[in-house]
Amino acid sequence: NAPNPFNPTTRIRFDLPKPSLVTLVVYNILGQEVTRLLRNSSMEAGFHSVIWNSRNERGFSTSSGVYFYRIQAGEFTRMRKMMLLK
């Protein structure tokens, strides 16, 4: 994601080698789900980006701290760390 650290938004970029169903979830430091940015979204091969506005699933602003995002595309899964500084 870039920028990292960020305030208040960050862009998560990824590349798909083939069409896939993609799920992108943000978690807090305790491993609790904060929001789902993509939910089994059918996406074509190529470069993609998703913006997270540092809000939770209910639309409330999240606090400063470390967050993780997990992206799943087909058999592929990756988790990365990001930091929100307010």
PDB file as gemmi writes it, atoms N, CA and C in Angstrom:
CRYST1    1.000    1.000    1.000  90.00  90.00  90.00 P 1                      
ATOM      1  N   ASN A   1       0.840  -1.188   0.000  1.00  0.00           N  
ATOM      2  CA  ASN A   1       0.000   0.000   0.000  1.00  0.00           C  
ATOM      3  C   ASN A   1       0.876   1.240   0.000  1.00  0.00           C  
ATOM      4  N   ALA A   2       0.374   2.291  -0.521  1.00  0.00           N  
ATOM      5  CA  ALA A   2       1.116   3.547  -0.563  1.00  0.00           C  
ATOM      6  C   ALA A   2       0.113   4.686  -0.407  1.00  0.00           C  
ATOM      7  N   PRO A   3       0.428   5.688   0.341  1.00  0.00           N  
ATOM      8  CA  PRO A   3       1.612   5.764   1.201  1.00  0.00           C  
ATOM      9  C   PRO A   3       1.456   4.878   2.437  1.00  0.00           C  
ATOM     10  N   ASN A   4       2.563   4.613   3.061  1.00  0.00           N  
ATOM     11  CA  ASN A   4       2.578   3.836   4.302  1.00  0.00           C  
ATOM     12  C   ASN A   4       3.747   4.327   5.137  1.00  0.00           C  
ATOM     13  N   PRO A   5       3.536   4.988   6.258  1.00  0.00           N  
ATOM     14  CA  PRO A   5       2.271   5.274   6.940  1.00  0.00           C  
ATOM     15  C   PRO A   5       1.382   6.219   6.123  1.00  0.00           C  
ATOM     16  N   PHE A   6       0.089   6.239   6.491  1.00  0.00           N  
ATOM     17  CA  PHE A   6      -0.871   7.042   5.739  1.00  0.00           C  
ATOM     18  C   PHE A   6      -1.813   7.784   6.671  1.00  0.00           C  
ATOM     19  N   ASN A   7      -2.469   8.805   6.129  1.00  0.00           N  
ATOM     20  CA  ASN A   7      -3.487   9.573   6.817  1.00  0.00           C  
ATOM     21  C   ASN A   7      -4.204  10.436   5.792  1.00  0.00           C  
ATOM     22  N   PRO A   8      -5.455  10.329   5.547  1.00  0.00           N  
ATOM     23  CA  PRO A   8      -6.386   9.328   6.054  1.00  0.00           C  
ATOM     24  C   PRO A   8      -6.622   8.187   5.066  1.00  0.00           C  
ATOM     25  N   THR A   9      -6.044   8.255   3.836  1.00  0.00           N  
ATOM     26  CA  THR A   9      -6.306   7.197   2.857  1.00  0.00           C  
ATOM     27  C   THR A   9      -5.012   6.560   2.364  1.00  0.00           C  
ATOM     28  N   THR A  10      -5.144   5.330   1.921  1.00  0.00           N  
ATOM     29  CA  THR A  10      -4.033   4.616   1.311  1.00  0.00           C  
ATOM     30  C   THR A  10      -4.562   3.815   0.136  1.00  0.00           C  
ATOM     31  N   ARG A  11      -3.695   3.565  -0.833  1.00  0.00           N  
ATOM     32  CA  ARG A  11      -4.065   2.809  -2.025  1.00  0.00           C  
ATOM     33  C   ARG A  11      -3.371   1.454  -1.980  1.00  0.00           C  
ATOM     34  N   ILE A  12      -4.150   0.388  -2.073  1.00  0.00           N  
ATOM     35  CA  ILE A  12      -3.625  -0.974  -2.093  1.00  0.00           C  
ATOM     36  C   ILE A  12      -3.638  -1.437  -3.549  1.00  0.00           C  
ATOM     37  N   ARG A  13      -2.455  -1.730  -4.068  1.00  0.00           N  
ATOM     38  CA  ARG A  13      -2.324  -2.126  -5.474  1.00  0.00           C  
ATOM     39  C   ARG A  13      -1.964  -3.598  -5.567  1.00  0.00           C  
ATOM     40  N   PHE A  14      -2.485  -4.238  -6.599  1.00  0.00           N  
ATOM     41  CA  PHE A  14      -2.160  -5.645  -6.817  1.00  0.00           C  
ATOM     42  C   PHE A  14      -2.320  -5.998  -8.289  1.00  0.00           C  
ATOM     43  N   ASP A  15      -1.675  -7.074  -8.678  1.00  0.00           N  
ATOM     44  CA  ASP A  15      -1.674  -7.542 -10.056  1.00  0.00           C  
ATOM     45  C   ASP A  15      -2.218  -8.963 -10.084  1.00  0.00           C  
ATOM     46  N   LEU A  16      -3.141  -9.220 -10.983  1.00  0.00           N  
ATOM     47  CA  LEU A  16      -3.697 -10.562 -11.147  1.00  0.00           C  
ATOM     48  C   LEU A  16      -3.195 -11.166 -12.455  1.00  0.00           C  
ATOM     49  N   PRO A  17      -2.559 -12.334 -12.400  1.00  0.00           N  
ATOM     50  CA  PRO A  17      -2.073 -12.956 -13.629  1.00  0.00           C  
ATOM     51  C   PRO A  17      -3.198 -13.547 -14.482  1.00  0.00           C  
ATOM     52  N   LYS A  18      -4.347 -13.816 -13.850  1.00  0.00           N  
ATOM     53  CA  LYS A  18      -5.503 -14.360 -14.573  1.00  0.00           C  
ATOM     54  C   LYS A  18      -6.772 -13.884 -13.871  1.00  0.00           C  
ATOM     55  N   PRO A  19      -7.912 -13.943 -14.542  1.00  0.00           N  
ATOM     56  CA  PRO A  19      -9.163 -13.541 -13.889  1.00  0.00           C  
ATOM     57  C   PRO A  19      -9.374 -14.344 -12.604  1.00  0.00           C  
ATOM     58  N   SER A  20      -9.825 -13.660 -11.554  1.00  0.00           N  
ATOM     59  CA  SER A  20      -9.975 -14.311 -10.251  1.00  0.00           C  
ATOM     60  C   SER A  20     -11.093 -13.664  -9.452  1.00  0.00           C  
ATOM     61  N   LEU A  21     -11.575 -14.412  -8.463  1.00  0.00           N  
ATOM     62  CA  LEU A  21     -12.444 -13.844  -7.438  1.00  0.00           C  
ATOM     63  C   LEU A  21     -11.530 -13.309  -6.344  1.00  0.00           C  
ATOM     64  N   VAL A  22     -11.691 -12.040  -5.986  1.00  0.00           N  
ATOM     65  CA  VAL A  22     -10.768 -11.382  -5.064  1.00  0.00           C  
ATOM     66  C   VAL A  22     -11.515 -10.933  -3.810  1.00  0.00           C  
ATOM     67  N   THR A  23     -10.906 -11.217  -2.652  1.00  0.00           N  
ATOM     68  CA  THR A  23     -11.396 -10.733  -1.368  1.00  0.00           C  
ATOM     69  C   THR A  23     -10.266  -9.948  -0.717  1.00  0.00           C  
ATOM     70  N   LEU A  24     -10.583  -8.754  -0.232  1.00  0.00           N  
ATOM     71  CA  LEU A  24      -9.596  -7.893   0.418  1.00  0.00           C  
ATOM     72  C   LEU A  24     -10.182  -7.417   1.742  1.00  0.00           C  
ATOM     73  N   VAL A  25      -9.557  -7.831   2.855  1.00  0.00           N  
ATOM     74  CA  VAL A  25     -10.077  -7.549   4.188  1.00  0.00           C  
ATOM     75  C   VAL A  25      -9.025  -6.807   5.003  1.00  0.00           C  
ATOM     76  N   VAL A  26      -9.458  -5.808   5.774  1.00  0.00           N  
ATOM     77  CA  VAL A  26      -8.573  -5.056   6.674  1.00  0.00           C  
ATOM     78  C   VAL A  26      -8.848  -5.512   8.103  1.00  0.00           C  
ATOM     79  N   TYR A  27      -7.759  -5.777   8.857  1.00  0.00           N  
ATOM     80  CA  TYR A  27      -7.846  -6.215  10.255  1.00  0.00           C  
ATOM     81  C   TYR A  27      -7.099  -5.237  11.152  1.00  0.00           C  
ATOM     82  N   ASN A  28      -7.516  -5.150  12.409  1.00  0.00           N  
ATOM     83  CA  ASN A  28      -6.770  -4.349  13.378  1.00  0.00           C  
ATOM     84  C   ASN A  28      -5.670  -5.210  13.996  1.00  0.00           C  
ATOM     85  N   ILE A  29      -4.904  -4.639  14.904  1.00  0.00           N  
ATOM     86  CA  ILE A  29      -3.769  -5.320  15.520  1.00  0.00           C  
ATOM     87  C   ILE A  29      -4.200  -6.544  16.334  1.00  0.00           C  
ATOM     88  N   LEU A  30      -5.464  -6.582  16.772  1.00  0.00           N  
ATOM     89  CA  LEU A  30      -5.986  -7.716  17.528  1.00  0.00           C  
ATOM     90  C   LEU A  30      -6.501  -8.838  16.629  1.00  0.00           C  
ATOM     91  N   GLY A  31      -6.440  -8.623  15.314  1.00  0.00           N  
ATOM     92  CA  GLY A  31      -6.925  -9.620  14.371  1.00  0.00           C  
ATOM     93  C   GLY A  31      -8.410  -9.542  14.113  1.00  0.00           C  
ATOM     94  N   GLN A  32      -9.044  -8.477  14.589  1.00  0.00           N  
ATOM     95  CA  GLN A  32     -10.480  -8.292  14.374  1.00  0.00           C  
ATOM     96  C   GLN A  32     -10.715  -7.633  13.016  1.00  0.00           C  
ATOM     97  N   GLU A  33     -11.721  -8.100  12.315  1.00  0.00           N  
ATOM     98  CA  GLU A  33     -12.029  -7.528  11.011  1.00  0.00           C  
ATOM     99  C   GLU A  33     -12.532  -6.096  11.170  1.00  0.00           C  
ATOM    100  N   VAL A  34     -11.946  -5.186  10.399  1.00  0.00           N  
ATOM    101  CA  VAL A  34     -12.337  -3.778  10.412  1.00  0.00           C  
ATOM    102  C   VAL A  34     -13.302  -3.504   9.262  1.00  0.00           C  
ATOM    103  N   THR A  35     -12.928  -3.946   8.063  1.00  0.00           N  
ATOM    104  CA  THR A  35     -13.783  -3.748   6.888  1.00  0.00           C  
ATOM    105  C   THR A  35     -13.368  -4.706   5.780  1.00  0.00           C  
ATOM    106  N   ARG A  36     -14.319  -4.973   4.896  1.00  0.00           N  
ATOM    107  CA  ARG A  36     -14.045  -5.760   3.685  1.00  0.00           C  
ATOM    108  C   ARG A  36     -14.122  -4.800   2.515  1.00  0.00           C  
ATOM    109  N   LEU A  37     -12.998  -4.624   1.852  1.00  0.00           N  
ATOM    110  CA  LEU A  37     -12.952  -3.713   0.712  1.00  0.00           C  
ATOM    111  C   LEU A  37     -13.418  -4.398  -0.566  1.00  0.00           C  
ATOM    112  N   LEU A  38     -13.168  -5.703  -0.671  1.00  0.00           N  
ATOM    113  CA  LEU A  38     -13.652  -6.506  -1.793  1.00  0.00           C  
ATOM    114  C   LEU A  38     -14.208  -7.812  -1.233  1.00  0.00           C  
ATOM    115  N   ARG A  39     -15.337  -8.243  -1.765  1.00  0.00           N  
ATOM    116  CA  ARG A  39     -15.990  -9.477  -1.299  1.00  0.00           C  
ATOM    117  C   ARG A  39     -16.214 -10.409  -2.489  1.00  0.00           C  
ATOM    118  N   ASN A  40     -15.294 -11.324  -2.686  1.00  0.00           N  
ATOM    119  CA  ASN A  40     -15.400 -12.267  -3.810  1.00  0.00           C  
ATOM    120  C   ASN A  40     -15.742 -11.552  -5.112  1.00  0.00           C  
ATOM    121  N   SER A  41     -15.059 -10.442  -5.345  1.00  0.00           N  
ATOM    122  CA  SER A  41     -15.289  -9.651  -6.553  1.00  0.00           C  
ATOM    123  C   SER A  41     -14.607 -10.304  -7.746  1.00  0.00           C  
ATOM    124  N   SER A  42     -15.343 -10.491  -8.812  1.00  0.00           N  
ATOM    125  CA  SER A  42     -14.783 -11.048 -10.040  1.00  0.00           C  
ATOM    126  C   SER A  42     -13.968  -9.955 -10.726  1.00  0.00           C  
ATOM    127  N   MET A  43     -12.669 -10.226 -10.919  1.00  0.00           N  
ATOM    128  CA  MET A  43     -11.790  -9.213 -11.503  1.00  0.00           C  
ATOM    129  C   MET A  43     -10.983  -9.822 -12.637  1.00  0.00           C  
ATOM    130  N   GLU A  44     -10.758  -9.028 -13.657  1.00  0.00           N  
ATOM    131  CA  GLU A  44      -9.977  -9.449 -14.818  1.00  0.00           C  
ATOM    132  C   GLU A  44      -8.487  -9.469 -14.474  1.00  0.00           C  
ATOM    133  N   ALA A  45      -7.710 -10.141 -15.306  1.00  0.00           N  
ATOM    134  CA  ALA A  45      -6.254 -10.127 -15.156  1.00  0.00           C  
ATOM    135  C   ALA A  45      -5.751  -8.700 -15.353  1.00  0.00           C  
ATOM    136  N   GLY A  46      -4.659  -8.359 -14.673  1.00  0.00           N  
ATOM    137  CA  GLY A  46      -4.063  -7.041 -14.822  1.00  0.00           C  
ATOM    138  C   GLY A  46      -3.870  -6.339 -13.491  1.00  0.00           C  
ATOM    139  N   PHE A  47      -3.487  -5.074 -13.582  1.00  0.00           N  
ATOM    140  CA  PHE A  47      -3.221  -4.270 -12.391  1.00  0.00           C  
ATOM    141  C   PHE A  47      -4.513  -3.645 -11.869  1.00  0.00           C  
ATOM    142  N   HIS A  48      -4.638  -3.646 -10.539  1.00  0.00           N  
ATOM    143  CA  HIS A  48      -5.821  -3.086  -9.883  1.00  0.00           C  
ATOM    144  C   HIS A  48      -5.384  -2.309  -8.647  1.00  0.00           C  
ATOM    145  N   SER A  49      -6.236  -1.421  -8.187  1.00  0.00           N  
ATOM    146  CA  SER A  49      -5.973  -0.726  -6.929  1.00  0.00           C  
ATOM    147  C   SER A  49      -7.295  -0.446  -6.224  1.00  0.00           C  
ATOM    148  N   VAL A  50      -7.215  -0.456  -4.904  1.00  0.00           N  
ATOM    149  CA  VAL A  50      -8.373  -0.205  -4.046  1.00  0.00           C  
ATOM    150  C   VAL A  50      -7.949   0.824  -3.013  1.00  0.00           C  
ATOM    151  N   ILE A  51      -8.781   1.796  -2.748  1.00  0.00           N  
ATOM    152  CA  ILE A  51      -8.476   2.826  -1.760  1.00  0.00           C  
ATOM    153  C   ILE A  51      -9.209   2.515  -0.459  1.00  0.00           C  
ATOM    154  N   TRP A  52      -8.455   2.565   0.653  1.00  0.00           N  
ATOM    155  CA  TRP A  52      -9.077   2.452   1.971  1.00  0.00           C  
ATOM    156  C   TRP A  52      -9.032   3.825   2.623  1.00  0.00           C  
ATOM    157  N   ASN A  53     -10.184   4.307   3.061  1.00  0.00           N  
ATOM    158  CA  ASN A  53     -10.316   5.646   3.644  1.00  0.00           C  
ATOM    159  C   ASN A  53     -10.217   5.645   5.168  1.00  0.00           C  
ATOM    160  N   SER A  54      -9.661   4.598   5.740  1.00  0.00           N  
ATOM    161  CA  SER A  54      -9.460   4.425   7.190  1.00  0.00           C  
ATOM    162  C   SER A  54     -10.773   4.437   7.973  1.00  0.00           C  
ATOM    163  N   ARG A  55     -11.826   3.950   7.338  1.00  0.00           N  
ATOM    164  CA  ARG A  55     -13.114   3.823   8.023  1.00  0.00           C  
ATOM    165  C   ARG A  55     -13.463   2.346   8.161  1.00  0.00           C  
ATOM    166  N   ASN A  56     -14.242   2.037   9.199  1.00  0.00           N  
ATOM    167  CA  ASN A  56     -14.641   0.649   9.405  1.00  0.00           C  
ATOM    168  C   ASN A  56     -15.883   0.320   8.577  1.00  0.00           C  
ATOM    169  N   GLU A  57     -16.385  -0.882   8.749  1.00  0.00           N  
ATOM    170  CA  GLU A  57     -17.529  -1.365   7.969  1.00  0.00           C  
ATOM    171  C   GLU A  57     -18.780  -0.510   8.173  1.00  0.00           C  
ATOM    172  N   ARG A  58     -18.916   0.094   9.330  1.00  0.00           N  
ATOM    173  CA  ARG A  58     -20.081   0.937   9.628  1.00  0.00           C  
ATOM    174  C   ARG A  58     -19.878   2.399   9.239  1.00  0.00           C  
ATOM    175  N   GLY A  59     -18.692   2.725   8.694  1.00  0.00           N  
ATOM    176  CA  GLY A  59     -18.443   4.079   8.231  1.00  0.00           C  
ATOM    177  C   GLY A  59     -17.769   4.993   9.231  1.00  0.00           C  
ATOM    178  N   PHE A  60     -17.427   4.460  10.421  1.00  0.00           N  
ATOM    179  CA  PHE A  60     -16.770   5.271  11.438  1.00  0.00           C  
ATOM    180  C   PHE A  60     -15.264   5.303  11.214  1.00  0.00           C  
ATOM    181  N   SER A  61     -14.671   6.434  11.518  1.00  0.00           N  
ATOM    182  CA  SER A  61     -13.227   6.603  11.389  1.00  0.00           C  
ATOM    183  C   SER A  61     -12.502   5.703  12.383  1.00  0.00           C  
ATOM    184  N   THR A  62     -11.427   5.073  11.939  1.00  0.00           N  
ATOM    185  CA  THR A  62     -10.639   4.208  12.815  1.00  0.00           C  
ATOM    186  C   THR A  62      -9.534   5.016  13.481  1.00  0.00           C  
ATOM    187  N   SER A  63      -8.981   4.487  14.553  1.00  0.00           N  
ATOM    188  CA  SER A  63      -7.935   5.196  15.293  1.00  0.00           C  
ATOM    189  C   SER A  63      -6.560   4.915  14.697  1.00  0.00           C  
ATOM    190  N   SER A  64      -5.595   5.734  15.081  1.00  0.00           N  
ATOM    191  CA  SER A  64      -4.208   5.529  14.663  1.00  0.00           C  
ATOM    192  C   SER A  64      -3.746   4.162  15.131  1.00  0.00           C  
ATOM    193  N   GLY A  65      -2.862   3.553  14.353  1.00  0.00           N  
ATOM    194  CA  GLY A  65      -2.313   2.273  14.763  1.00  0.00           C  
ATOM    195  C   GLY A  65      -1.920   1.405  13.593  1.00  0.00           C  
ATOM    196  N   VAL A  66      -1.555   0.183  13.910  1.00  0.00           N  
ATOM    197  CA  VAL A  66      -1.140  -0.791  12.910  1.00  0.00           C  
ATOM    198  C   VAL A  66      -2.362  -1.584  12.453  1.00  0.00           C  
ATOM    199  N   TYR A  67      -2.484  -1.738  11.159  1.00  0.00           N  
ATOM    200  CA  TYR A  67      -3.547  -2.526  10.547  1.00  0.00           C  
ATOM    201  C   TYR A  67      -2.906  -3.509   9.570  1.00  0.00           C  
ATOM    202  N   PHE A  68      -3.638  -4.540   9.255  1.00  0.00           N  
ATOM    203  CA  PHE A  68      -3.184  -5.527   8.288  1.00  0.00           C  
ATOM    204  C   PHE A  68      -4.248  -5.680   7.228  1.00  0.00           C  
ATOM    205  N   TYR A  69      -3.822  -5.928   6.000  1.00  0.00           N  
ATOM    206  CA  TYR A  69      -4.800  -6.300   4.984  1.00  0.00           C  
ATOM    207  C   TYR A  69      -4.430  -7.662   4.431  1.00  0.00           C  
ATOM    208  N   ARG A  70      -5.457  -8.462   4.146  1.00  0.00           N  
ATOM    209  CA  ARG A  70      -5.274  -9.780   3.554  1.00  0.00           C  
ATOM    210  C   ARG A  70      -5.996  -9.803   2.225  1.00  0.00           C  
ATOM    211  N   ILE A  71      -5.257 -10.164   1.191  1.00  0.00           N  
ATOM    212  CA  ILE A  71      -5.851 -10.295  -0.133  1.00  0.00           C  
ATOM    213  C   ILE A  71      -5.834 -11.768  -0.519  1.00  0.00           C  
ATOM    214  N   GLN A  72      -6.964 -12.232  -1.012  1.00  0.00           N  
ATOM    215  CA  GLN A  72      -7.094 -13.596  -1.516  1.00  0.00           C  
ATOM    216  C   GLN A  72      -7.586 -13.518  -2.949  1.00  0.00           C  
ATOM    217  N   ALA A  73      -6.868 -14.206  -3.828  1.00  0.00           N  
ATOM    218  CA  ALA A  73      -7.253 -14.282  -5.238  1.00  0.00           C  
ATOM    219  C   ALA A  73      -7.014 -15.709  -5.691  1.00  0.00           C  
ATOM    220  N   GLY A  74      -8.089 -16.466  -5.819  1.00  0.00           N  
ATOM    221  CA  GLY A  74      -7.942 -17.878  -6.165  1.00  0.00           C  
ATOM    222  C   GLY A  74      -7.187 -18.599  -5.063  1.00  0.00           C  
ATOM    223  N   GLU A  75      -6.097 -19.276  -5.407  1.00  0.00           N  
ATOM    224  CA  GLU A  75      -5.270 -20.015  -4.447  1.00  0.00           C  
ATOM    225  C   GLU A  75      -4.289 -19.103  -3.707  1.00  0.00           C  
ATOM    226  N   PHE A  76      -4.103 -17.890  -4.178  1.00  0.00           N  
ATOM    227  CA  PHE A  76      -3.107 -16.960  -3.637  1.00  0.00           C  
ATOM    228  C   PHE A  76      -3.671 -16.207  -2.432  1.00  0.00           C  
ATOM    229  N   THR A  77      -2.863 -16.111  -1.367  1.00  0.00           N  
ATOM    230  CA  THR A  77      -3.203 -15.298  -0.196  1.00  0.00           C  
ATOM    231  C   THR A  77      -1.960 -14.565   0.260  1.00  0.00           C  
ATOM    232  N   ARG A  78      -2.116 -13.288   0.581  1.00  0.00           N  
ATOM    233  CA  ARG A  78      -0.995 -12.495   1.080  1.00  0.00           C  
ATOM    234  C   ARG A  78      -1.512 -11.545   2.139  1.00  0.00           C  
ATOM    235  N   MET A  79      -0.721 -11.341   3.202  1.00  0.00           N  
ATOM    236  CA  MET A  79      -1.073 -10.401   4.262  1.00  0.00           C  
ATOM    237  C   MET A  79       0.053  -9.392   4.395  1.00  0.00           C  
ATOM    238  N   ARG A  80      -0.303  -8.115   4.531  1.00  0.00           N  
ATOM    239  CA  ARG A  80       0.677  -7.036   4.660  1.00  0.00           C  
ATOM    240  C   ARG A  80       0.276  -6.091   5.784  1.00  0.00           C  
ATOM    241  N   LYS A  81       1.271  -5.406   6.335  1.00  0.00           N  
ATOM    242  CA  LYS A  81       1.061  -4.470   7.435  1.00  0.00           C  
ATOM    243  C   LYS A  81       1.016  -3.040   6.895  1.00  0.00           C  
ATOM    244  N   MET A  82       0.187  -2.206   7.524  1.00  0.00           N  
ATOM    245  CA  MET A  82       0.133  -0.781   7.196  1.00  0.00           C  
ATOM    246  C   MET A  82      -0.110   0.003   8.472  1.00  0.00           C  
ATOM    247  N   MET A  83       0.305   1.265   8.477  1.00  0.00           N  
ATOM    248  CA  MET A  83       0.195   2.084   9.675  1.00  0.00           C  
ATOM    249  C   MET A  83      -0.575   3.369   9.382  1.00  0.00           C  
ATOM    250  N   LEU A  84      -1.590   3.595  10.195  1.00  0.00           N  
ATOM    251  CA  LEU A  84      -2.410   4.803  10.120  1.00  0.00           C  
ATOM    252  C   LEU A  84      -1.922   5.772  11.199  1.00  0.00           C  
ATOM    253  N   LEU A  85      -1.476   6.949  10.786  1.00  0.00           N  
ATOM    254  CA  LEU A  85      -1.027   8.002  11.717  1.00  0.00           C  
ATOM    255  C   LEU A  85      -1.935   9.197  11.580  1.00  0.00           C  
ATOM    256  N   LYS A  86      -2.556   9.591  12.672  1.00  0.00           N  
ATOM    257  CA  LYS A  86      -3.446  10.766  12.632  1.00  0.00           C  
ATOM    258  C   LYS A  86      -2.837  11.893  13.421  1.00  0.00           C  
TER     259      LYS A  86                                                      
END                                                                             
